[in-house]
Amino acid sequence: MDLKMYRSHGTSDHDTDILVFKLGRVSYPTYFPAQIIQDGELTIGTIRQTATKKLKVNDPHRIRLFFEGHQLKHDDELARDEGLRTGSEILCVVGELSSGGIVPGFED
């Protein structure tokens, strides 16, 4: 992936961390404070909440996140521990809630 295409408004590699949400064929570059991933301060839960806002989904339980073929389902896990780094692409799948209040496949 060419990160230059996601740079805008004077950002550089040193002043932001970027994660790219992919929904269908659309990419949503999303900026976080610099070094937040490497410093272990960004959780999967925060990423899910951010994706909820970015993708205009009304409930974070509707979003399933995947990175390198594996589902990111534990909100308390650190992004760093899941292998994420600036520039990582996260596949987002938006589903409908079941009667139990979670998307099928989201449970442990």
C-alpha positions, 0 to 999 in steps of 0.5 A: 500500500502506498501511504502517500495516497492517504496523506493530506493536510500536511500530515507526515509519517511522524505526526500521525498513525494511520489505519485504513478501514476497508468496506467493500471497495472503499478505503477509509484512512483514519488518523490517530495520534503519533506512536499510539499503536507502538506505545500500546495505547490503542485498543481494538475497542477504540478502533471499533468505536472509531470505525463505527463513527467513520463508517456511520454505523449506529452500533459497534456490535454490528462491525466485525474487524479482520486483520490479515485474515484473523478476526479482531474480536477482543476489544480489550486487546492492544492493537500492537499485540494483534500485529497492527502498525501504522498503515495496516488495512482492516477489513470491516464487515457490517452485519445486522444484529441478531435477537441476542444483540450481537452480530453472528460470528462475533461471539467467542 
